[in-house]
Amino acid sequence: MSTTTVTAPRPRGGLLRGRDFRLLWAGETMSRFGSNITGVAMPLVAVVSLDASTFWVSALAAAAWLPWLLVGLPAGAWVDRLPRRPLMLVCNLGSLVLLASVPLAAWLDVLTMTQLMVVALLTGLANVFFSIAYRVYLPSVVHREDLAEANAKLQGSESAAQLAGLGGGGMLAGLFGAVSGLLVDAATFLASTLCLLGIRSTEP
């Protein structure tokens, strides 16, 4: 993957004074939180709504990670040829539509295991491209001298989002049904999209 020239000015008062980083950080944290909820909710939807066997639950989990094995390496080269923020927006909006389709299909009583597998696979693919583009895009909104601090904050928030999302997914399923977690995840992708749209920094 090629290196990216840093163009973001360094904000006075530290990293958190930078509006664009705050937006990027908030959007990514919310998206990670929602994705971890889906990690709990999707298998529950398969079991509760479709009476899925252990085999299909395992296949569903595998489908979400398969894109990393298939395109994880070449995706970096592809991302280098594309504008990062538009790519991230497309990934967010695609994931939003895919995830929202599951509760809709469940309410209409037309949900199938095939749909769940396709949603898991395509949202996993979107996650591959979003994650790579996100890391490459970060220097566009963070000064070079602040990159280490920015990455540390991102890693910390990802860990917190994982813990909160896994617990929140189970709680939402217990209170409002398994499909409610997918609606929450769709909402976090919308929030992440709005945060990205609010960023003013331009890519190099």
C-alpha positions in Angstrom: 0.0 0.0 0.0 1.4 3.4 -0.9 2.1 6.0 1.7 -0.1 9.1 1.9 1.2 12.7 2.2 -0.1 14.4 5.3 -1.9 17.6 4.6 -3.9 18.1 7.8 -2.7 21.1 9.9 -2.0 20.5 13.5 -4.8 22.0 15.7 -3.9 24.2 18.6 -4.6 22.7 22.0 -4.1 19.1 21.0 -5.6 16.4 18.9 -9.1 16.5 20.4 -9.4 20.2 19.4 -9.4 19.0 15.8 -13.0 19.0 14.6 -12.4 16.6 11.8 -10.7 14.0 13.9 -13.5 14.1 16.5 -16.0 13.5 13.7 -14.0 10.6 12.2 -13.4 9.1 15.7 -17.0 9.4 16.7 -18.3 7.9 13.5 -15.9 5.0 13.6 -16.7 4.3 17.3 -20.4 4.2 16.7 -20.0 2.0 13.7 -17.8 -0.5 15.6 -20.3 -0.5 18.4 -23.2 -1.3 16.0 -21.1 -4.0 14.2 -20.4 -5.8 17.5 -24.1 -5.7 18.3 -24.7 -7.4 14.9 -22.1 -10.0 15.8 -24.5 -11.1 18.5 -27.8 -10.3 16.9 -27.3 -12.0 13.5 -26.9 -15.6 14.8 -29.8 -15.0 17.2 -32.0 -13.9 14.2 -31.0 -17.1 12.4 -31.9 -19.3 15.4 -35.0 -17.5 16.6 -36.6 -16.6 13.3 -35.4 -19.4 11.1 -34.6 -22.2 13.6 -31.1 -22.4 12.1 -28.9 -25.4 13.0 -25.4 -25.1 14.5 -24.0 -25.6 11.0 -25.8 -22.6 9.6 -24.9 -20.4 12.5 -21.3 -21.3 12.0 -21.6 -20.7 8.3 -23.1 -17.3 9.0 -20.1 -16.3 11.2 -17.7 -17.6 8.5 -19.4 -15.6 5.8 -18.8 -12.3 7.7 -15.0 -13.0 7.8 -14.6 -14.7 4.4 -14.0 -11.4 2.6 -10.9 -10.7 4.7 -9.5 -14.0 3.5 -10.5 -13.5 -0.1 -9.8 -9.8 -0.8 -8.0 -8.5 2.3 -4.6 -8.3 0.7 -5.5 -7.0 -2.8 -8.1 -4.6 -1.3 -5.2 -2.4 -0.1 -4.0 -1.8 -3.6 -7.5 -1.1 -4.9 -8.2 1.4 -2.1 -5.0 3.3 -3.1 -6.5 4.0 -6.5 -9.8 5.4 -5.1 -10.8 8.5 -3.2 -11.1 7.2 0.4 -13.9 9.2 1.9 -16.4 8.5 -1.0 -15.5 4.8 -0.7 -16.1 4.9 3.0 -19.5 6.6 2.5 -20.5 3.9 -0.1 -19.5 1.1 2.3 -21.5 2.7 5.1 -24.6 3.3 3.1 -24.4 -0.2 1.6 -24.2 -1.7 5.0 -27.1 0.4 6.2 -29.4 -0.9 3.5 -28.3 -4.5 3.8 -28.8 -4.6 7.6 -32.1 -2.8 7.5 -33.4 -5.3 5.0 -33.2 -8.1 7.6 -35.8 -6.6 10.1 -38.0 -5.6 7.2 -37.9 -9.2 5.7 -38.5 -10.6 9.2 -41.6 -8.4 9.8 -42.9 -9.4 6.3 -42.3 -13.0 7.1 -40.1 -13.5 4.0 -36.7 -13.8 5.7 -34.5 -16.7 4.5 -31.2 -18.1 5.5 -29.9 -17.2 2.0 -30.6 -13.5 2.7 -28.8 -13.6 6.0 -25.8 -15.3 4.3 -25.7 -12.6 1.6 -26.1 -9.8 4.1 -23.3 -11.2 6.3 -21.0 -11.7 3.2 -21.6 -8.2 1.7 -21.4 -6.3 5.0 -18.2 -8.2 5.6 -16.9 -7.1 2.2 -17.9 -3.5 3.0 -16.1 -3.8 6.3 -12.8 -4.8 4.5 -12.8 -1.8 2.2 -14.0 0.6 4.9 -11.4 -0.5 7.4 -8.5 -0.2 4.9 -9.7 3.2 3.6 -10.2 4.5 7.1 -6.6 3.8 8.1 -5.3 5.4 4.9 -7.7 8.3 5.3 -6.6 9.1 8.9 -3.5 11.2 7.9 -5.8 13.4 5.9 -7.4 14.7 9.1 -4.6 14.2 11.6 -1.2 15.8 11.6 1.8 13.5 11.3 3.0 14.3 14.9 -0.5 13.3 16.3 -0.9 10.0 14.4 0.4 7.8 17.3 -2.0 9.4 19.7 -4.8 9.2 17.2 -4.2 5.5 16.7 -4.1 4.9 20.4 -7.4 6.6 20.9 -8.9 4.6 18.0 -7.7 1.3 19.4 -9.0 2.2 22.9 -12.5 3.2 21.5 -12.6 0.0 19.4 -12.0 -2.1 22.5 -14.7 -0.2 24.4 -17.1 -0.5 21.5 -16.5 -4.3 21.4 -17.3 -4.7 25.0 -20.3 -2.5 24.9 -21.6 -3.9 21.6 -21.4 -7.5 22.7 -23.2 -6.8 25.9 -25.7 -4.4 24.2 -26.5 -7.0 21.6 -27.7 -9.5 24.1 -29.6 -6.9 26.1 -31.4 -5.6 23.0 -32.3 -9.1 21.9 -33.8 -9.9 25.3 -35.8 -6.7 25.5 -36.9 -6.0 22.0 -36.1 -9.1 19.9 -33.1 -10.2 17.9 -33.8 -8.1 14.9 -33.6 -4.9 17.0 -29.8 -5.2 17.1 -29.6 -5.0 13.3 -31.7 -1.8 13.3 -29.4 -0.3 15.9 -26.4 -1.2 13.7 -28.1 0.3 10.6 -28.6 3.5 12.7 -24.9 3.6 13.6 -23.9 3.4 10.0 -26.2 6.4 9.3 -24.5 8.3 12.1 -21.1 7.4 10.8 -22.1 8.6 7.4 -23.2 11.9 8.7 -19.9 12.3 10.6 -18.0 11.6 7.4 -20.0 14.1 5.5 -19.2 16.7 8.1 -15.4 16.4 7.7 -13.9 19.5 6.0 -10.4 18.2 5.3 -9.5 17.4 1.7 -7.6 14.3 0.7 -4.1 14.7 -0.8 
